[in-house]
Amino acid sequence: MSEQINNIKTSAGFIKNKFPKNFKPVTGIVSESNFNIFGEFKVLSEIDFSDIPGFNVSGKGSGKVLFARSKGIKSSDVLIYKGRLHYYEEASMRDIGHTVYVMKYLGVKKLISVDESGHLNPRYNCGEIALIYDHINLTGDNPLIGRNEDELGLRFPDMSNAYNKELHEKIYKILQERQIRINDAVILGISGPQSETEAEARFYRDIGADVVGYSMVSENIASVHCGIKFAGIGIITRELVADVMLEDQRSEIQKNKDKKNSLKKAEKIMEKLIADIIDRI
């Protein structure tokens, strides 16, 4: 057994031993640690990332694994990472991929990634959500570089259905039913953590991106590699429309305040939405 597979199984075994009685999640969620979007779930128990052997988290991000159950009619079990590893905090792409592969070994078949994002598309607004249907990877790296483990997936995985069309259509329908504005989007993945220059924002829009994010794309690549169906939702907190950026006279303090307000607005949408998605996909 390779070191990579051994580490994955070690992490998965530790987490599985903490499962509540009769807990059988087939769906997982990854979000930022500061997102308040899980009010419609009952958290049965939780463990810190730092307690999990094989989770290389020291200084690279923080979070908890939540063993949760939706409060809807179906009462679905869901495995939640409330927090994630960040490439810009020196987590390697292998570290990030590890967290996804662990989900596979815990029985997760479908994964929803919720990522904070900035919008390039002038038709979008801060405080809204973006439903991702494709991506452009400009991080300069990805979790598959290095030796491939055939037990995880193919050396050259097909990315033509990276954001699973079936899941996308189901979430799209839920948004329609709830009369939530649908921003169908291509996300561009970059490393961060610095903000984008006006020239970068213009370039990203010119090559077809609607939103920018730091984490989702890497998680998607690992998910596709190991056969987990993937859906992505962006929480839009920053405006990156090139011409508007040039005219923006707000102070950094005001920009940060507006960003927090946009996050709160989008969280209200997501809190009611995410449990419904879990129960219906």
Buried (B, 14 or more C-beta within 10 A) or exposed (E): EEEBBEBBBBBBBBBBEBBEEEBEBBBBBBBBEEBEBBEBBEEBEBBEBEEBEBBBBEEBBBBBBBBBBBBBEEEBBBBBBBBBBBBBEEBBBBBBBBBBBBBBBBBBEBBBBBBBBBBBBBEBBBBBBBBBBBBBBBBEBBBBEEEBBEBBBEEEBEBEEBBBEEBBEBBBEBBEEEEBEBBBBBBBBBBBEEEBEBEBBBBBBEEEBBBBBBBBBBBBBBBBBBEBBBBBBBBBBBBBBBEEBEEEEEEEEEBEEBBEEBBEBBBEBBBEBBBBBBBBB
